[in-house]
Amino acid sequence: MEHKLEKPIAFFDMPTQQKTIGKEKILKSLEKILDHGGYAQGPETKELEEKLAKYTGMKYCLTCSSGTDALILALMSWGVKAGDAVFVPSFTFVATAEAVAFLGATPVFVDSDEKTFNICPKDLETAIKATKEKTDLNLKAIIAVDIFGQPADYRAINKIAKSYNMKVLGDAAQSFGSELDGKKAGAFCDMTATSFYPTKPLGCYGDGGAVFCNSEEEYEILKSCRIHGMGGEKYDNIRLGMTARMDSFQAAVLLHKMEVFEQEMKDRQIIAKRYKDGLTNNTHQTVIDGAMSAWAIYTILSDNRDALQAHLRELNVPTAAFYPRPVHTQTAYKKWATRSLPVCERLAEQVVSIPMQPYLDENSQNYIIEAINSFN
């Protein structure tokens, strides 16, 4: 190989990001929180909500304790309950379907698009028609996951949802910072949930999440559900809710990370282009026209994944398989699997994710490309 490995390659590189931001700034923010004592949903969270709403172009942002809780809160605000059908992709992390099942509703699994890896609009409509004809379930909502950072086809999904009088919830856990038709993630559909888990494009130093919407009524319900269903009086809880506050330290971390976020997005685009141009004999995730992916994870397909991963392991290139088992095949979710989903099942056998983070130096990028291309 032409390029030599100069230093270990990190799949995710939070230490370098922390150094770029400045550890002292982060510690100073922690000291400020210790002084004012607003540890949960303190002033930092309010500032973060205002900045995130402005960034996405949405009227309201509600911070919360995790991306999963963000999904649950959004569904709660729409009154999702037992007897409702919520259509979800199976090729994703379990949290999407988990949020539906947690509320007693029925997750209806939808196949993936073979090029974008996102939920397939054509199969979505097939699943909706079958659910309407063969069950007594109420057609309630669609959750579109922006897998690996790329926006789902919201043009088609929103159109389908409107024709069946359903809501669309965007799962932007991996796509915060992405764009579609000039809009930022958070503004693609009725409501959007995102995660700030450390490995996400915009991540904190623990768990955190947020919900975005434009409806004041929905926002007020979200606020209530975030704190046990609280009403106008502290001890008058007017609906079932949960405890899902964001702690102030995580908000402070995110405020600092937003200072470097735009540059990180630009650097992710550069790395993704170099991968796309440099990698041969591999199938790449296709980005739809008018979209910019956040490239949370860069994933290729291989017919011989195990051998490729072993080859790269020998060359000290870390890899992962996101996701090796579709949700509808997992133990707790098999009871909702009403049909096979051939595309997502095939993707689960072929996906190989390679290092993608904005602090990956050019030599490491070239080394990774050569290492993959050297696999026969």
WOHU-V584007 format. One record per helix or strand of 3 or more residues. SS is the DSSP state (helix for helix, strand for strand). FROM is the first residue (numbers start at 0). TO is the last residue. If there is no record, write none. Layout:
BEGIN
SS,FROM,TO + SS,FROM,TO
END
This chain:
BEGIN
helix,13,20 + helix,22,35 + helix,42,55 + strand,59,63 + helix,66,76 + strand,83,88 + helix,94,101 + strand,105,109 + helix,120,133 + strand,137,144 + helix,146,148 + helix,153,162 + strand,166,170 + strand,190,194 + strand,208,212 + helix,215,225 + helix,247,277 + strand,297,300 + helix,304,313 + helix,326,328 + helix,330,335 + helix,341,349 + strand,350,353 + helix,361,372
END
